[in-house]
Amino acid sequence: MGSSQSNRKENLDLNGEVNFDHFQILRAIGKGSFGKVCIVQKRDTKKMYAMKYMNKAMCIRKDAVRNVLREQEILQALEHPFLVNLWFTFQDEEDMFMVVDLLLGGDLRYHILQGVKFDAERVKLYLCEITLALDYLRTHLIIHRDIKPDNILLDEDGHVHITDFNIATIVKANVYGTSMSGTKPYMAPEIFQTATDDCKGYSYPVDWWSLGVCAYEMLRTKRPYDIHANSSIADIQHLFSTNTVHYPSTWNPSLTDLIRQLLSVDPRERISDLESLSKHPFMADVDWDVVFSMEIKPSFVPPKDHLNCDPTFELEEMIIEAKPLHKKKKRLAKQSSRAKDSKEIDEEMQGTLDTLSAEFRVYNRERCSNHHELRHSQELFNTPTKTISNADSSVEREDDSLPQEHEQLDT
């Protein structure tokens, strides 16, 4: 057995295109719609990363192929201190893999559920860091559309980073988003209005509404509106038009005013850019260069004596998961030996799998020192949009045929 492992390492070409064998799988730390997230170590550099893997067949069955391909293309064109940055992508017969920054501080949802107290100064730093990330995304014409505690990760020092671009979209000047995308409790009013044709569409301010909901939830451990996955659009719109958000009298008045402006139902009155937020009295003492360089020490540093995630993820991977990642090599070898006799995959599915395999490109940020691939990825942002004529005016909208319309529901 030891000899077999030794021979496999000797045959490993670490100078070739990055692939599954270039990483050692350590443990599972999270899960998504189509697979899990594992801690991995790259064999040549010994650097640690998080690796997300997505089952191809499941992505096809859930009509999410375009989402995955769009996320890959977007992440290849981005690099920012307050994002979870992409390092490698590759695939095998079963799965697509995205290897990203490893952040071991857990997500904000985990810490909220652990009863961690969020004071005003801590929330203020988070707001500043996320604002810088949202401003950066805007310069790249990107709306994230799923800002929520689950998608805000902490590093070991306590700084925050935005992750999960699975339903992100790209817009241009005078272009609106029109699909029903997001997680209901964090979705801005104009997204629901668009769904009922009460407005032309939505744009960057939807992410700032979501940020306001997150800030409120951190401070009060509950959201400003009682919205759940099964809440109807009509009920949600009624809430927005009739309910008044309660702000505790113990809050700093300038903090209250800032969150109130982030939660403005009218996106035209909402704080929705870095310049507006930086001019608010609550942010008067912020040195944005110092924030960007991460020189401010967060008041909360995640515990380092344990992983800040649900411990059942690894148990599920090892015991419950039908196709555990650590047994992939042996499983794929068996599948390959009986591939000719297999009738499990119909022709249509196989055709889609072949197309997906061709379009999911290998990516290696380590080899992008001259940013050739980065520039290639940024061609994505020059993709033409389609024009839809309205009775009142002609307005460009994002292509609603993209599967990023799929709703991400959360209780």
C-alpha positions in Angstrom: 0.0 0.0 0.0 2.8 2.4 0.9 4.6 1.5 -2.2 1.5 2.2 -4.3 1.1 5.6 -2.8 4.8 6.4 -3.4 4.6 5.4 -7.1 1.5 7.6 -7.5 3.3 10.6 -6.1 6.3 9.9 -8.3 4.1 9.8 -11.4 2.4 13.0 -10.5 3.2 15.9 -12.9 3.1 19.0 -10.8 4.2 21.1 -13.8 1.2 20.1 -15.9 -2.3 21.5 -15.9 -3.7 21.6 -12.4 -6.0 18.7 -11.5 -7.5 16.8 -8.5 -4.2 14.9 -7.9 -2.3 18.1 -7.2 -4.2 18.5 -3.9 -4.4 16.5 -0.6 -8.0 16.4 0.8 -8.0 17.2 4.5 -11.5 17.5 5.7 -15.0 18.8 4.8 -16.0 22.2 6.2 -19.2 23.1 4.3 -21.8 22.2 1.7 -23.6 23.7 -1.2 -26.4 22.8 -3.6 -24.3 20.5 -5.7 -21.4 19.3 -3.5 -19.3 20.1 -0.5 -16.4 22.4 0.5 -13.2 20.8 1.7 -9.9 22.0 3.1 -7.1 21.0 0.8 -3.3 21.4 0.6 -1.5 21.9 -2.7 1.2 19.2 -2.8 4.0 21.3 -4.4 3.6 24.6 -2.5 2.0 23.2 0.7 -0.4 26.1 0.6 -3.9 25.6 2.1 -7.1 26.4 0.2 -10.8 25.7 0.2 -12.0 23.5 -2.6 -15.6 23.5 -3.7 -16.7 20.7 -5.9 -20.0 20.5 -7.9 -21.5 17.3 -9.3 -22.0 17.7 -13.0 -25.1 15.5 -13.3 -26.8 17.3 -10.4 -26.0 20.7 -12.0 -27.6 19.6 -15.2 -30.7 18.1 -13.5 -31.2 21.4 -11.6 -30.6 23.5 -14.8 -27.7 25.3 -13.1 -25.0 24.8 -15.7 -24.9 28.4 -16.8 -24.8 29.6 -13.2 -21.6 27.5 -12.6 -20.0 28.7 -15.8 -20.9 32.3 -15.1 -19.5 32.1 -11.6 -16.2 30.7 -12.9 -15.9 33.4 -15.5 -16.7 36.2 -13.0 -14.3 35.0 -10.4 -11.4 34.6 -12.8 -11.7 38.4 -13.5 -11.8 39.5 -9.8 -9.2 39.9 -7.1 -9.9 41.9 -3.9 -8.9 41.7 -0.2 -12.5 41.5 0.9 -13.6 38.8 -1.6 -13.0 35.1 -1.5 -10.7 34.9 -4.5 -10.4 32.1 -7.0 -7.1 30.3 -7.5 -7.8 27.2 -9.6 -10.5 25.5 -11.6 -10.5 22.0 -13.1 -12.7 19.0 -13.6 -12.9 15.2 -13.8 -15.6 12.9 -15.1 -17.9 13.5 -12.1 -17.3 17.0 -10.8 -16.2 20.5 -11.4 -13.8 22.0 -8.9 -13.2 25.6 -7.7 -10.2 26.2 -5.4 -10.4 29.5 -3.5 -8.9 31.3 -0.5 -9.2 29.3 2.7 -10.9 31.3 5.4 -11.2 29.5 8.7 -13.1 32.1 10.7 -16.5 30.7 9.8 -19.4 32.6 8.2 -21.5 35.3 10.0 -24.4 32.9 10.1 -22.4 30.5 12.2 -21.4 33.2 14.7 -24.9 34.6 14.9 -26.2 31.1 15.8 -23.4 30.7 18.3 -24.7 33.8 20.1 -21.7 36.0 19.4 -22.4 39.6 20.4 -22.0 42.2 17.6 -21.5 45.7 18.9 -21.7 48.9 16.8 -17.9 49.2 16.2 -17.6 45.6 15.1 -20.5 46.0 12.7 -19.0 49.3 11.5 -15.8 47.6 10.4 -17.7 44.9 8.7 -19.8 47.5 6.8 -16.7 49.3 5.7 -15.0 46.2 4.5 -18.1 44.9 2.6 -18.7 48.3 1.2 -15.2 48.3 -0.4 -15.9 44.9 -1.9 -19.3 46.1 -3.3 -17.7 49.2 -4.7 -15.1 47.0 -6.4 -17.8 44.8 -7.8 -19.6 47.8 -9.2 -16.5 48.9 -11.1 -16.7 45.4 -12.7 -20.4 45.9 -13.4 -21.4 43.0 -11.1 -24.4 42.7 -8.8 -23.9 39.9 -6.3 -27.6 39.4 -5.5 -27.1 37.1 -2.5 -25.4 39.1 0.2 -26.4 37.4 3.5 -24.6 36.2 6.6 -24.0 32.8 5.1 -22.0 34.4 2.3 -19.8 36.6 4.4 -16.8 34.7 5.7 -14.3 35.7 8.4 -10.6 35.1 8.1 -8.5 34.0 11.1 -7.9 37.7 12.0 -11.6 38.6 11.9 -11.8 40.5 8.6 -14.8 39.7 6.4 -14.9 38.5 2.8 -17.8 38.0 0.3 -18.2 34.6 -1.2 -20.6 32.6 -3.5 -21.1 34.3 -6.9 -23.5 31.6 -8.1 -26.3 33.9 -8.9 -24.3 37.1 -9.5 -25.1 39.0 -12.7 -23.4 41.6 -14.9 -25.1 44.8 -16.0 -24.1 48.0 -17.8 -25.2 51.6 -17.9 -29.0 51.8 -18.3 -29.3 48.0 -17.9 -31.5 46.5 -15.3 -31.7 43.1 -13.6 -35.1 41.5 -14.0 -34.9 37.9 -12.7 -36.2 36.7 -9.4 -32.8 36.0 -7.8 -31.6 35.9 -4.2 -32.6 34.7 -0.8 -36.0 36.1 0.1 -35.4 37.6 3.6 -32.4 39.6 2.1 -34.0 40.5 -1.3 -34.7 44.2 -1.9 -38.2 45.4 -2.5 -37.6 46.3 -6.1 -36.8 42.7 -6.9 -40.3 41.7 -5.9 -41.7 44.7 -7.7 -39.9 43.6 -10.9 -41.4 40.1 -10.5 -44.9 41.6 -10.5 -44.1 44.1 -13.3 -44.4 47.1 -11.0 -41.0 48.4 -12.0 -38.6 48.1 -14.9 -35.9 46.2 -13.0 -33.2 46.6 -10.4 -29.5 47.4 -10.1 -26.6 47.8 -7.7 -28.8 49.1 -4.8 -30.2 45.6 -4.2 -26.9 44.5 -2.7 -26.9 47.5 -0.3 -30.4 46.7 0.9 -29.1 43.2 1.7 -26.1 44.7 3.5 -28.5 46.7 5.6 -30.5 43.6 6.5 -27.3 41.9 7.5 -26.2 44.8 9.7 -29.6 44.9 11.4 -29.5 41.2 12.0 -26.1 41.2 13.5 -27.1 44.0 16.0 -30.5 42.5 16.9 -30.1 38.8 16.1 -33.3 39.1 14.0 -34.1 40.6 10.7 -36.0 43.9 10.2 -38.9 42.2 8.4 -40.4 38.8 9.2 -39.8 37.2 5.8 -39.2 33.5 5.2 -38.7 31.1 2.3 -42.4 30.4 2.0 -43.6 34.0 2.3 -45.6 35.0 -0.8 -44.6 37.9 -3.0 -47.9 39.6 -2.2 -47.3 39.2 1.6 -43.8 40.5 1.3 -44.8 43.6 -0.7 -47.6 44.2 1.9 -44.9 44.1 4.7 -42.8 46.6 2.9 -45.7 49.0 2.4 -47.3 48.8 5.9 -44.6 47.7 8.4 -42.2 50.1 10.1 -38.8 48.8 11.0 -38.1 49.1 14.8 -34.8 50.7 15.8 -33.9 50.4 19.5 -33.5 53.7 21.3 -30.2 52.5 22.8 -28.6 52.5 19.4 -26.2 55.3 18.4 -28.5 57.8 16.5 -26.1 58.0 13.5 -25.9 54.2 13.3 -29.7 54.1 13.3 -29.8 56.7 10.5 -27.3 54.8 8.4 -29.2 51.5 8.6 -32.4 53.3 8.0 -31.0 54.7 4.8 -29.6 51.3 3.7 -33.1 49.9 4.3 -34.9 52.6 2.3 -37.7 50.9 0.3 -37.1 53.3 -2.5 -33.8 52.5 -4.1 -33.4 56.1 -5.2 -33.2 57.2 -1.6 -31.0 54.3 -0.5 -27.3 54.6 0.3 -25.9 52.5 -2.5 -22.4 53.5 -3.2 -19.1 54.0 -1.4 -19.1 57.8 -1.7 -22.5 58.2 -0.1 -21.7 55.8 2.7 -18.3 57.4 3.4 -20.0 60.8 3.8 -22.5 59.6 6.4 -21.8 60.9 10.0 -21.4 57.4 11.3 -18.4 56.9 9.0 -16.9 60.3 9.7 -13.8 59.0 11.5 -13.0 56.2 9.0 -9.7 56.1 7.2 -10.6 54.1 4.2 -7.0 53.4 3.1 -6.3 51.9 6.5 -9.5 49.8 6.2 -8.4 48.6 2.7 -5.0 47.6 3.9 -6.5 45.6 6.9 -4.5 47.6 9.4 -7.5 47.9 11.7 -7.6 45.0 14.2 -11.1 43.6 14.4 -12.6 43.5 17.9 -13.7 39.9 17.4 -11.1 37.2 16.4 -12.6 33.8 15.7 -11.5 31.0 18.0 -8.5 29.0 16.6 -8.9 26.0 18.8 -11.7 24.5 16.6 -13.1 24.9 13.1 -15.8 27.5 13.0 -18.3 25.4 11.1 -20.9 22.7 11.6 -18.9 19.5 12.6 -21.5 17.3 10.9 -20.2 18.3 7.4 -17.2 15.9 7.7 -19.3 13.2 9.3 -21.7 13.4 6.3 -18.9 13.2 3.9 -17.3 10.1 5.5 -20.4 8.2 6.4 -23.6 9.4 4.7 -22.3 10.7 1.4 -23.0 8.2 -1.4 -19.9 9.3 -3.3 -17.3 10.6 -0.8 -14.5 12.7 -2.2 -11.7 10.8 -0.5 -12.7 7.7 -2.4 -13.0 9.4 -5.8 -9.8 8.0 -7.4 -10.9 4.4 -6.8 -14.5 5.0 -7.8 -13.5 6.7 -11.1 -11.2 3.8 -12.0 -14.1 1.4 -11.5 -16.4 3.6 -13.6 -13.9 3.8 -16.4 -13.5 0.0 -16.6 -17.2 -0.5 -17.1 -18.0 2.6 -19.1 -18.5 0.7 -22.4 -21.3 -1.4 -20.9 -23.0 1.4 -19.0 -26.5 2.4 -19.9 -27.0 4.7 -16.9 -26.7 8.0 -18.9 -29.0 8.8 -21.8 -27.8 10.5 -24.9 -29.2 13.9 -24.1 -27.6 13.9 -20.7 -24.3 12.7 -22.2 -24.4 15.5 -24.8 -24.9 18.1 -22.1 -22.1 16.6 -20.0 -19.8 16.8 -23.0 -20.7 20.5 -23.6 -20.2 21.3 -19.9 -16.8 19.6 -19.9 -15.8 21.6 -22.9 -16.9 24.9 -21.5 -15.5 24.6 -17.9 -12.0 25.8 -18.4 -8.9 24.9 -16.4 -7.7 28.0 -14.6 -4.5 28.6 -12.6 -4.0 32.0 -11.0 -0.5 31.1 -10.0 0.4 31.3 -13.7 -1.4 34.6 -14.3 1.5 36.8 -13.3 1.2 38.7 -16.6 -2.6 38.7 -16.2 -3.2 37.3 -19.7 -5.9 35.0 -18.5 -7.3 37.8 -16.3 -7.7 40.0 -19.4 -9.2 37.1 -21.3 -11.8 36.7 -18.5 -12.7 40.4 -18.5 -13.9 40.0 -22.1 -16.9 38.6 -20.3 -17.9 42.1 -19.3 -18.2 43.1 -23.0 -21.0 40.6 -23.7 -23.9 42.3 -25.5 -27.2 42.5 -23.7 -30.6 42.2 -25.3 -33.1 45.0 -25.5 -36.7 44.7 -24.5 -39.3 47.4 -25.4 -41.7 48.6 -22.8 -44.8 50.6 -23.3 -43.2 53.6 -21.6 -39.7 53.3 -22.8 -37.0 51.1 -24.2 -34.7 49.7 -21.5 -31.9 47.1 -21.7 -32.2 44.2 -19.4 -30.1 41.3 -18.4 -30.9 38.1 -20.3 -33.7 36.4 -18.3 -33.1 33.1 -20.0 -30.1 32.6 -17.8 -30.7 30.0 -15.0 -29.5 32.5 -12.4 -33.2 33.2 -11.9 -33.4 30.2 -9.6 -34.5 31.4 -6.2 -32.2 30.8 -3.2 -34.6 30.3 -0.3 -33.8 30.7 3.3 -35.7 30.4 6.5 
